[in-house]
Amino acid sequence: MGKLIFSISLLLLLLDGCYGGKVGVCYGRSADDLPTPAKVVQLIKQHNIKYVRIYDSNSQVLKAFANTTIELMIGVPNSDLKPFSQFQSNADTWLKNSVLPYYPTTKITYITVGAESTDDPHTNASSLVVPAMQNVLTALKKVGLSRRIKVSTTLSLGVLSRSFPPSAGAFNSSYAYFLRPMLEFLAENQSPFMVDLYPYYAYRDSPNNVSLDYVLFESSSEVIDPNTGLLYKNMFDAQVDALYYALTALNFRTIKIMVTETGWPTKGSPKEKGAASPDNAETYNSNIVRHTVTNQGTPSKPGEAMDVYIFSLFNENRKTGLDSERNWGLFYPDQTSVYQLDFTGKNGGFRSNSSGGNSRGRSESWCIASSKASEIELRGALDWACGPGNVDCTAIQPSQPCFQPDTLVSHASFVFNSYFQQNGGTDVACSFGGVGVKVNKDPSYDKCVYITAGGNNTKATNASALNSSASTSHGNESLVWNLSLCLVILLLFSLQTTNSQAL
């Protein structure tokens, strides 16, 4: 029996690394025109969203999520930090009245105590966070839920004094009074370091110094960290690694990072018009989803799963500030899509419905190489698509269905279209530096089938060569390895269990 218990414990420990990164959505409610929580839950279920963050513990919202499989992250607002930090009884009462009546019917998995407290210059909120976290954890321990519901807090990248190069990432020393006890709390309780990351702002504020392609996961070039030699293809990975290096510098090597907000606005004020747009939002969010669910990890932690929450579910008309603050939503208040996100990361990602209801990227259109492009331009674009672009280029190899005619234009056309369809069917995805052209006539010929939106084919003759989309190509090797490892673990567990029973 002892061997069997040990085997089960080992299995659970090892299987923890077999699950992929999770993608959730933030359900903010700073608006006066939103649908009822019950309708919101139906919308969330309709779009296969499994993880949701809310910013408080509103009773109507918690009731609406009852009897669903959706995992909920709830919050203690900054305004409640003072009473929660001062008296244990306040945390106990809140848990008793605002959480326990709905749990476990409503699947609550995280409690965030405070939100970006270091960014509020007018209060002393950050000094109250850790005592409030301790009291919330104690309240959970009293009712036996401290292992089922994790306690943390959310921060912004502003807690770093340096973020580039990533290996030089360091926390701002002025927050030391708060950060060290907070990190000790997270490490001791195996809670994640929750952070809100917005590469959008880096580009908006310094468009001459930051490449748009770099922040949108679309860059064909790489930024090198001179201290480590690691190459970065996007700013998101660089920001995450900067946080990991900052944690390592303080000897907190076991804490995992969870991104509790990231996204891109679809509309902005005049100063933001070069950045805030539906196309950019479509590109960023579809890429971040695919990056997460395929466990690509970061250059310093390749293949490591990380959970990410997209901000946000709705446009919120009561938010103040620039126009972009009110336009981060996946949906309008009437529940129609601003653009739609495939949370599995397997298809093209987004479909814009903002201009009359036709699904962007889902119409019958293809992308081919321009016959006017130079050989150098086509070769460069083709090499990028088959490499960093993560397109499976098997079909254009000798003896494969799309090898003939053996011309650069033909090969590039097939590969361009594969990338175009796998990345939302947008104008951006058919750019290739100006050598891609969208067409409305199917370029397929003989046994060479050009995929359509979402990777669906009307013919099956080329299925074996095209089965790999962006979620199963070069960037997915770590996921394949993880799945293989899981199968080995399950086999070993089965053998161990059989042996234990025989004994």
N, C-alpha and C positions, 0 to 999 in steps of 0.2 A: 504493500500500500504506500509506503514511504517513497519508493521509486516512482510509483505512478503519480503521486502528488508533485514530486520534483519535476517529472516530465511535463506535466500540465503547466507548471509555473514557468518552465523554460520555454515551452511553446508560446505562452502568452507574451513573454518578454520578447522573443524573436519575431513574432508576428506583428508586433507594434511597428516594426520597420517595413512591413509589407503593404501598408496602405498608402495611397497616393495623397498628394496635397488636395485640400478641400477648397472649394470656391463658394463663398457666401455673398450676401447682399446686405447693405445697411438700409434699414427702414426708418428714415427720419420723418418727423411729422411736423416740421415747422411750416405749416401751410394751413389755409382755411378752406381749402377746396378738395380735400382728399376723400377717397371712398371710405366706407366704414371698415373697421378692422376685419370683420367677417369677409367682406368682399376682397380685401387685400390678401387674406390667406388663400382664398380661392384663386386669385391671380398668381400667387407664388406657387401654388401646387400645379397650376396649369402650365407654368414654365419650368417645372422640374427643379425648382430651387430648394435645396435641402438644408441650408444654413442661413440664419438671419440674425442680424444684430439690431437691437433697439437700444435707446439711450436712457431708459428709465424702467419702471416696473408697472406701467399702466395696467390696471385690472382688466379693462375691456380688450386690450391687445393680448394679454396673457390668456384670457378666456378663449379668444378667437383661435389661438394656436393649439388648444386642447385637442387630444385624440388625433394628432397628426404625427408624422415621423420627423417633422422639421425640428432641428436643433436650434435652440434660442440662446443668444448672448444678451443678458440684460444689464442695465447700468444703474449706478448710484450717481446722480448728478453732482457737480461741484458744489451746488448750493446746499447739499446735504452732508458735505464732508465734516463740517464743524460739529454738528450734533453727533454724528457717527463716531468721530474721533474722541469726543469728550466722555461719553458714557456707553458702556457695554449694553446697557438696557435699551438704548435707542436702536442699536443694531439688532438686538434680540427681537424687539417689537416689530421692526420693519420686516424681518424674516418671517415672523409668525403671521403678520397681517397681509404682507404684500407678495410673498413667495410661496410659502407652504400650502395655502389654500388651492394653488394651481399645480403644484408639483406632486407626483411625477406625470400627471395627465398631460401637462404642458412640459415638454422636454427641455428643461433649462440645464445648460452645461457650463456656462461661464457667467461670472459677475464681474463687471468692470467698475472699480471704485474710483471715480473721478475720471475726467477726460482732458488730456493735454493741459494739465494743471500748471506746468511750468511756463506756458504761453500767456498766462493771465497776469499782467503786470500790476493790476490794481488790487489783487487779493493775496493772501498768504496760503493759497490752496495747497500748493505742493507740500508744505510742512505738515498738512493734515492728512495726506493720503495714506501713509504707512500706518499710523495709528488706526485710521478708519478701516484699512484692509485687515489689520489684526483683529479688530472687533467683529468684522463680518465673518472672518474665518472661525473665530471662536464660537460665534452664533451657529455656524454650520456644524462645527464639531459637536455641539450640544445635542443636535438632532441627528447625528450620524451621517451627515452629507458632505463632509469636507473632502472626501475622495471622489465623490461623484460630480461635485460642482467646484470648478477651479476659480480662484480669486486672483485678479490682477488689476492693472490700471493701464490706460492708453496714453501714449506720449507722441510727440511729433519729432521730426528729425532735428528740431531746434535744440534738443538735449546734447547734440554733438557740437564741439568747438571746431572740429576738422572732420571732413567727410571725403576729401580727395588728396592724394590717392587713397583708395579704400584701406590699404594696409596701415595708413596713418590715422585711421579713424580714432577719435578720442572724445570722451565725454567732457562737457563744459564743467570746469572745476567749480564754478559758482553754484552748481547744483549738487555738489558732493554731499552736503548735509542731508539731501533727500534720496539721491540715487543709490548710495551704498546700502543703507538699510532696506530700500526697496528691492535691490538686487539680491540681497541676502534672503529676503522673504520669498522671492520667486524661486531661488535655488533650493531653499529648504522644503518648499511645498510643491516643487516640480510644476510650477506655473509658467506660462509663456511670457516673454517680453513682448508686449503689444505696442505696435507703432503704426501711425498713420503716415503713409508715404505718398508724396505727390510730385513726381517728375514734371508734371505740367507747369508748376510754378517756377521751376528752374528755367524752363524754356521761355515762359512768358516774360520773366523779368530780365533774362539775358539772351535774347534770340541771336545776337551776334556772336556769342561765345559758346552757345550750346546748340548742337545740331538737332533739328526736329526729328530726323530719322533715328537718332540715337535715343531719344526719349520715347519714341513710338515702337521700339523693338524692330526697326526696319533698316538699321544701318548696315551697309555692306563693308564698312571699315571697323576697326577695333581700336579701343583705347587701352594702352598698356599701363599697368602699375609698375613703375620703375623699381620698386623695392622687392616685388615678388615675381615679376615677369608674367603675371596673369593678364589675360586679355579680356576686356569687357566690351560686349556688343550692345549693351543698353544701360541706361542710367539706373534703372530699378535694381539690377543686380549689384551695381556699384554701391548704391545706398545701403542695401541689405548687408553687404560684406563690410562696409564701414562700421556698421553697428556690431557685427560679429567681432571684428578686430578690436573695437572699443571694449566689448565685454571681455575678450581675452586679455586685454591689457590690465584689467582689474581682477584677472584670475577667475572669472565666471565663465567657464568653458562648457558647462552642461545646459545652460539656459537656451531654449529654443525661441526663435523669433516668429511672431505671428503678425501679419499685416492686417490691421483691423479697419483700415480705410485706404483705398486708392481708386483712381478713376480719372475721368477727363470730361470737362464741360462741353456742351454742344453749342453754347451761345455765350457771348461776352460783350463787354463794353467796347467802345472804339479802340482802346489801347490793347484789347485782347483778341481782336478779330483775326489776327494772324495765327492765333493758337487755338482758340475755342471754336470748334466746328464739329458738325456731325461726322464728317469723314475722319477727323483726327480721333474723336471719341470712339468711333467704330474700330479703327485700327488699334488703338492702345488697349481697349478692353478685350477685344478678341485675342490679342496677343498675350495679354497677361493671364487670361484664362487658360490658353493652351500651354503657356509656360508653366503654370501651376499644376495642372492635372497630369502632365507628362513627367513630372518630377525632374525637371531639368536642373533644378538647384541653381547655385551660383558658382562662379569660378573657384572660390575658396572652399565651397561645399557642394561639389557636383553630385547630382542625383539625390540630394536630400529633400524630403518632402517639406512643404511649408504651406500653411493655410492662409488664404487671402480673401478679404471681403471687399466687394465692389461698392463704391459710393456713387449714386445711391438709387433706391427703388423709384422715387418720384422727384420731379422738380418741386421745389419748395418755395412758394411765393412770399413767405413771411421773413425770409432771411434778408439781412441787410448787407450793404457793401456793393461791390461791382456786380454787373448783370450775371457774371458766371456763377456767383454764389447761389443763384436761384435756378440754375440749369445744369444740374449734374445727373438728372434722372434717366432711368431706363424707360420710364413710362410717364405719360401725361396724367393729370388727375382723373381724366375720363377713362383711364386704363388702356388707352391705345399706346402702341409702342413708339417711343422716340427712335429707338433701334432695339432689336431683339438680340439677346445674348444666349448662345448655346452653352449652357453650363457644363456640358460634357467635354467641350473642347475638341470634339471630333469633326464638327462641320465647319463651315466658313465663318461662324461667329455671329455677326450682326446683319440685320436687314433693316434698312431705314424705311420707315413708313411715314416720314414727315412731309412728303410731297404728293399726297393724293392717294396713298394706300397701296401702290404697287411695291412689292417687296424688292428692295434693292439687293442686287447680287443673286436673286433667285429667278430672274427672268432668263430666257434662253439667250445667253450671250457668252461669247468665248473671247479669249485673248490670244493673239498670234504675234509673231515677230514682223516688224515692218520690212518690206522688201527694199526700202531705201536706206536701211541702216548699214553702217560699215561693218566689215568683218571683225574689226577690233571691238566695236561696241557690242556686237552680238556675242562674241566669245566671252567678253567680260561679264555680261549679264547672265549668260548661260552657266558659266563657272560659279557665279555667285548663287544662282538659284539651286544648283545641284549640291552646293556646299552649305554656306550659312543660311540659305533660304529653305533648307530642309525638304526639298522636293526629291521624291524617289525617281531617279532618272534611269531606272533599269530598262524601261521600254524603248529607249533610243540606243541601246547597246547592240552590237552585232548579233544577228540571229533573232533579235526580239521584234515584236510587231511593228514598232515605229522607227526602226533603223533605216529602212528605205522610204523615200529617197535619202541617200547619204549626203545631205547638204546641211550647212549650218543654219539656214533659215528654217528648214523643216524641223530639225532637232530643237532649235530654240522655240519655235512655235508650240510644239507639244509641251515643253517644259514650262514656258510662260503661262500657258493655259492651266496647267496643274497648279502652279503657285496661285494664280488668279482665283481659281475656284476654291482652293483650300483656305484662302484668306479673305473671304467675304464677297468676292466678285465686285470690288470697288474700283473706281478709277485709279486710286493709289496703287492697288495691287496689280494693275496692268501698266504701270509706268515704265519700269526698267530703264530709267534714265532717258525716257522719250523714245525708246525703240519698240515698245509694246503698242499694239493696236487692238481695240475692241471691235468685234464683228458679230453680226446676228445670224450668220450662216454656219452651221456645224462643219468644222474643218475635218471631221473624221473621214477616214478612207480605208478601204479593205479591212484589215484586222486591227488597224490603229484607231482606237476609240478615244476621243477627247472627252474627258469627264465634264459633267455639268455641275451646277451648284450643289454643294454638300457632298460631292464625290460620287453622285449617283449616275449610273450609265444606263442607256436604253439598250445597249448591247452587252453581252457578257464575254465576247471573244477575247478581250484584253484584260479580263478581271485579275488574272494572276499577276500581271505586271503593274497594275494600278492600285492594288489593294492597300498599299501603304500611303496614307495621307500624312498631313503635317504631324498628327498625333502619334504616328507609328513609324516615322522615318528616322533620320540621323539623330535628332534630339531626343529620341525615345529609347536609346540603348540602355539607359539606367533603369527605366521602367521594366524592360524585358528582363534585365538581370534581377531586379527585385522579385518579379513574378516567378522566375526560375528558382530563386532562393527559397521562396515561400513553398513551392511544390516539394523541394527537397526537405524542408523542415517538416511539412505535413507527413511525408513518407517516413522520415526518421521517427516522428512522434507515433505513427501507427505501429511501427516495428517495436518501439520501446513499450507501448501499451500492451501489445501482444505478449512480449516477454515478461512484463510485470504480472500480467494475469496468469501466465503459465507458472510463475514462481509462487 
